[in-house]
Amino acid sequence: MIEEAEFRSILSLARRILDVRGRNETSDSSRVSYEQGEVNISCKRGVIDVFFRGSLVFRHDPKGEITDFFETRGPWIDEIDRLAQSIPPSSSGIASQRQ
């Protein structure tokens, strides 16, 4: 079982990455996504999905309907952390453009 603090940390990192580096997809403007190496993060209608090496490893639905970790350990967590740490603290991205 994943600890609540770790869950919130990964969710926060994924949101930060999408906020700063995410782009609206041309085929579906309601979906924001970011892909780097083997990590793909996307958000549509508030549902955040994280794929690593083509496999779904994390999903969060703010309504609580489909929130789950599919892998609670592994290199994908390190990759998410690395991607988030590479963002300067003062960066603003797509979220500020939508407001």
Rosetta constraint file for C-alpha pairs under 8 A:
AtomPair CA 1 CA 72 HARMONIC 7.63 0.50
AtomPair CA 2 CA 6 HARMONIC 6.82 0.50
AtomPair CA 2 CA 7 HARMONIC 6.66 0.50
AtomPair CA 2 CA 69 HARMONIC 7.88 0.50
AtomPair CA 2 CA 72 HARMONIC 6.36 0.50
AtomPair CA 3 CA 7 HARMONIC 6.27 0.50
AtomPair CA 4 CA 8 HARMONIC 6.19 0.50
AtomPair CA 5 CA 9 HARMONIC 6.09 0.50
AtomPair CA 6 CA 10 HARMONIC 6.22 0.50
AtomPair CA 7 CA 11 HARMONIC 6.17 0.50
AtomPair CA 8 CA 12 HARMONIC 5.98 0.50
AtomPair CA 9 CA 13 HARMONIC 6.18 0.50
AtomPair CA 10 CA 14 HARMONIC 6.11 0.50
AtomPair CA 10 CA 77 HARMONIC 7.53 0.50
AtomPair CA 10 CA 80 HARMONIC 7.50 0.50
AtomPair CA 10 CA 81 HARMONIC 7.88 0.50
AtomPair CA 11 CA 15 HARMONIC 6.19 0.50
AtomPair CA 11 CA 60 HARMONIC 7.68 0.50
AtomPair CA 12 CA 16 HARMONIC 6.13 0.50
AtomPair CA 13 CA 17 HARMONIC 6.18 0.50
AtomPair CA 13 CA 80 HARMONIC 6.86 0.50
AtomPair CA 13 CA 81 HARMONIC 6.89 0.50
AtomPair CA 13 CA 84 HARMONIC 5.85 0.50
AtomPair CA 14 CA 18 HARMONIC 6.24 0.50
AtomPair CA 14 CA 41 HARMONIC 6.96 0.50
AtomPair CA 14 CA 48 HARMONIC 7.81 0.50
AtomPair CA 14 CA 50 HARMONIC 7.88 0.50
AtomPair CA 14 CA 80 HARMONIC 7.00 0.50
AtomPair CA 14 CA 84 HARMONIC 7.66 0.50
AtomPair CA 15 CA 19 HARMONIC 5.92 0.50
AtomPair CA 15 CA 48 HARMONIC 7.96 0.50
AtomPair CA 16 CA 20 HARMONIC 6.19 0.50
AtomPair CA 16 CA 84 HARMONIC 6.87 0.50
AtomPair CA 17 CA 21 HARMONIC 5.60 0.50
AtomPair CA 17 CA 22 HARMONIC 6.69 0.50
AtomPair CA 17 CA 34 HARMONIC 7.64 0.50
AtomPair CA 17 CA 83 HARMONIC 7.13 0.50
AtomPair CA 17 CA 84 HARMONIC 5.79 0.50
AtomPair CA 17 CA 87 HARMONIC 7.77 0.50
AtomPair CA 18 CA 22 HARMONIC 4.14 0.50
AtomPair CA 18 CA 23 HARMONIC 7.64 0.50
AtomPair CA 18 CA 32 HARMONIC 7.02 0.50
AtomPair CA 18 CA 33 HARMONIC 6.52 0.50
AtomPair CA 18 CA 34 HARMONIC 6.33 0.50
AtomPair CA 18 CA 41 HARMONIC 7.18 0.50
AtomPair CA 18 CA 42 HARMONIC 7.29 0.50
AtomPair CA 18 CA 43 HARMONIC 7.84 0.50
AtomPair CA 18 CA 94 HARMONIC 7.74 0.50
AtomPair CA 19 CA 92 HARMONIC 7.19 0.50
AtomPair CA 19 CA 93 HARMONIC 5.43 0.50
AtomPair CA 19 CA 94 HARMONIC 5.51 0.50
AtomPair CA 19 CA 95 HARMONIC 5.24 0.50
AtomPair CA 20 CA 87 HARMONIC 7.71 0.50
AtomPair CA 20 CA 91 HARMONIC 6.56 0.50
AtomPair CA 20 CA 92 HARMONIC 5.37 0.50
AtomPair CA 20 CA 93 HARMONIC 3.80 0.50
AtomPair CA 20 CA 94 HARMONIC 5.95 0.50
AtomPair CA 20 CA 95 HARMONIC 7.31 0.50
AtomPair CA 21 CA 34 HARMONIC 6.42 0.50
AtomPair CA 21 CA 93 HARMONIC 6.21 0.50
AtomPair CA 21 CA 94 HARMONIC 7.13 0.50
AtomPair CA 22 CA 32 HARMONIC 5.70 0.50
AtomPair CA 22 CA 33 HARMONIC 4.98 0.50
AtomPair CA 22 CA 34 HARMONIC 4.72 0.50
AtomPair CA 22 CA 42 HARMONIC 7.96 0.50
AtomPair CA 22 CA 93 HARMONIC 7.55 0.50
AtomPair CA 22 CA 94 HARMONIC 6.43 0.50
AtomPair CA 23 CA 32 HARMONIC 5.22 0.50
AtomPair CA 23 CA 33 HARMONIC 5.55 0.50
AtomPair CA 23 CA 34 HARMONIC 6.53 0.50
AtomPair CA 23 CA 94 HARMONIC 6.71 0.50
AtomPair CA 24 CA 28 HARMONIC 7.41 0.50
AtomPair CA 24 CA 29 HARMONIC 5.27 0.50
AtomPair CA 24 CA 30 HARMONIC 6.93 0.50
AtomPair CA 24 CA 31 HARMONIC 5.79 0.50
AtomPair CA 24 CA 32 HARMONIC 4.45 0.50
AtomPair CA 24 CA 33 HARMONIC 6.55 0.50
AtomPair CA 25 CA 29 HARMONIC 5.29 0.50
AtomPair CA 25 CA 30 HARMONIC 7.58 0.50
AtomPair CA 25 CA 31 HARMONIC 5.86 0.50
AtomPair CA 25 CA 32 HARMONIC 6.05 0.50
AtomPair CA 25 CA 33 HARMONIC 6.85 0.50
AtomPair CA 30 CA 44 HARMONIC 5.99 0.50
AtomPair CA 30 CA 45 HARMONIC 7.13 0.50
AtomPair CA 31 CA 42 HARMONIC 6.83 0.50
AtomPair CA 31 CA 43 HARMONIC 5.63 0.50
AtomPair CA 31 CA 44 HARMONIC 4.55 0.50
AtomPair CA 31 CA 45 HARMONIC 7.57 0.50
AtomPair CA 32 CA 42 HARMONIC 5.54 0.50
AtomPair CA 32 CA 43 HARMONIC 5.27 0.50
AtomPair CA 32 CA 44 HARMONIC 6.59 0.50
AtomPair CA 33 CA 40 HARMONIC 7.23 0.50
AtomPair CA 33 CA 41 HARMONIC 5.57 0.50
AtomPair CA 33 CA 42 HARMONIC 4.07 0.50
AtomPair CA 33 CA 43 HARMONIC 6.36 0.50
AtomPair CA 34 CA 40 HARMONIC 5.80 0.50
AtomPair CA 34 CA 41 HARMONIC 5.30 0.50
AtomPair CA 34 CA 42 HARMONIC 6.36 0.50
AtomPair CA 35 CA 39 HARMONIC 5.73 0.50
AtomPair CA 35 CA 40 HARMONIC 4.31 0.50
AtomPair CA 35 CA 41 HARMONIC 6.35 0.50
AtomPair CA 36 CA 40 HARMONIC 6.52 0.50
AtomPair CA 38 CA 51 HARMONIC 7.95 0.50
AtomPair CA 38 CA 52 HARMONIC 5.49 0.50
AtomPair CA 38 CA 53 HARMONIC 5.01 0.50
AtomPair CA 38 CA 54 HARMONIC 7.55 0.50
AtomPair CA 39 CA 50 HARMONIC 7.16 0.50
AtomPair CA 39 CA 51 HARMONIC 5.80 0.50
AtomPair CA 39 CA 52 HARMONIC 4.75 0.50
AtomPair CA 39 CA 53 HARMONIC 6.70 0.50
AtomPair CA 39 CA 76 HARMONIC 7.29 0.50
AtomPair CA 39 CA 79 HARMONIC 7.36 0.50
AtomPair CA 39 CA 80 HARMONIC 7.70 0.50
AtomPair CA 40 CA 50 HARMONIC 5.82 0.50
AtomPair CA 40 CA 51 HARMONIC 5.08 0.50
AtomPair CA 40 CA 52 HARMONIC 6.49 0.50
AtomPair CA 41 CA 48 HARMONIC 7.18 0.50
AtomPair CA 41 CA 49 HARMONIC 5.75 0.50
AtomPair CA 41 CA 50 HARMONIC 4.57 0.50
AtomPair CA 41 CA 51 HARMONIC 6.38 0.50
AtomPair CA 42 CA 48 HARMONIC 5.69 0.50
AtomPair CA 42 CA 49 HARMONIC 5.35 0.50
AtomPair CA 42 CA 50 HARMONIC 6.66 0.50
AtomPair CA 43 CA 47 HARMONIC 5.33 0.50
AtomPair CA 43 CA 48 HARMONIC 4.43 0.50
AtomPair CA 43 CA 49 HARMONIC 6.36 0.50
AtomPair CA 44 CA 48 HARMONIC 6.87 0.50
AtomPair CA 46 CA 61 HARMONIC 6.49 0.50
AtomPair CA 46 CA 62 HARMONIC 6.49 0.50
AtomPair CA 47 CA 59 HARMONIC 7.06 0.50
AtomPair CA 47 CA 60 HARMONIC 5.55 0.50
AtomPair CA 47 CA 61 HARMONIC 4.49 0.50
AtomPair CA 47 CA 62 HARMONIC 6.69 0.50
AtomPair CA 48 CA 58 HARMONIC 7.92 0.50
AtomPair CA 48 CA 59 HARMONIC 5.56 0.50
AtomPair CA 48 CA 60 HARMONIC 5.20 0.50
AtomPair CA 48 CA 61 HARMONIC 6.65 0.50
AtomPair CA 49 CA 56 HARMONIC 7.13 0.50
AtomPair CA 49 CA 57 HARMONIC 7.87 0.50
AtomPair CA 49 CA 58 HARMONIC 5.79 0.50
AtomPair CA 49 CA 59 HARMONIC 4.54 0.50
AtomPair CA 49 CA 60 HARMONIC 6.70 0.50
AtomPair CA 50 CA 56 HARMONIC 5.99 0.50
AtomPair CA 50 CA 57 HARMONIC 5.84 0.50
AtomPair CA 50 CA 58 HARMONIC 5.07 0.50
AtomPair CA 50 CA 59 HARMONIC 6.42 0.50
AtomPair CA 51 CA 55 HARMONIC 5.16 0.50
AtomPair CA 51 CA 56 HARMONIC 4.37 0.50
AtomPair CA 51 CA 57 HARMONIC 5.59 0.50
AtomPair CA 51 CA 58 HARMONIC 7.11 0.50
AtomPair CA 52 CA 56 HARMONIC 6.51 0.50
AtomPair CA 52 CA 57 HARMONIC 6.50 0.50
AtomPair CA 52 CA 76 HARMONIC 6.05 0.50
AtomPair CA 56 CA 70 HARMONIC 6.70 0.50
AtomPair CA 57 CA 69 HARMONIC 5.93 0.50
AtomPair CA 57 CA 70 HARMONIC 4.54 0.50
AtomPair CA 57 CA 71 HARMONIC 5.15 0.50
AtomPair CA 57 CA 72 HARMONIC 7.94 0.50
AtomPair CA 57 CA 76 HARMONIC 7.98 0.50
AtomPair CA 58 CA 67 HARMONIC 7.85 0.50
AtomPair CA 58 CA 68 HARMONIC 5.97 0.50
AtomPair CA 58 CA 69 HARMONIC 4.58 0.50
AtomPair CA 58 CA 70 HARMONIC 5.71 0.50
AtomPair CA 58 CA 71 HARMONIC 7.14 0.50
AtomPair CA 59 CA 66 HARMONIC 6.91 0.50
AtomPair CA 59 CA 67 HARMONIC 5.28 0.50
AtomPair CA 59 CA 68 HARMONIC 5.30 0.50
AtomPair CA 59 CA 69 HARMONIC 6.44 0.50
AtomPair CA 60 CA 64 HARMONIC 7.45 0.50
AtomPair CA 60 CA 66 HARMONIC 6.33 0.50
AtomPair CA 60 CA 67 HARMONIC 4.08 0.50
AtomPair CA 60 CA 68 HARMONIC 6.33 0.50
AtomPair CA 61 CA 65 HARMONIC 6.05 0.50
AtomPair CA 61 CA 66 HARMONIC 5.52 0.50
AtomPair CA 61 CA 67 HARMONIC 5.24 0.50
AtomPair CA 62 CA 67 HARMONIC 7.80 0.50
AtomPair CA 73 CA 77 HARMONIC 7.02 0.50
AtomPair CA 74 CA 78 HARMONIC 7.47 0.50
AtomPair CA 75 CA 79 HARMONIC 6.26 0.50
AtomPair CA 76 CA 80 HARMONIC 6.21 0.50
AtomPair CA 77 CA 81 HARMONIC 6.25 0.50
AtomPair CA 78 CA 82 HARMONIC 6.08 0.50
AtomPair CA 79 CA 83 HARMONIC 6.10 0.50
AtomPair CA 80 CA 84 HARMONIC 6.20 0.50
AtomPair CA 81 CA 85 HARMONIC 6.11 0.50
AtomPair CA 82 CA 86 HARMONIC 6.34 0.50
AtomPair CA 83 CA 87 HARMONIC 7.12 0.50
AtomPair CA 87 CA 91 HARMONIC 6.79 0.50
AtomPair CA 92 CA 96 HARMONIC 6.24 0.50
AtomPair CA 93 CA 97 HARMONIC 6.63 0.50
AtomPair CA 94 CA 98 HARMONIC 6.27 0.50
AtomPair CA 95 CA 99 HARMONIC 6.54 0.50
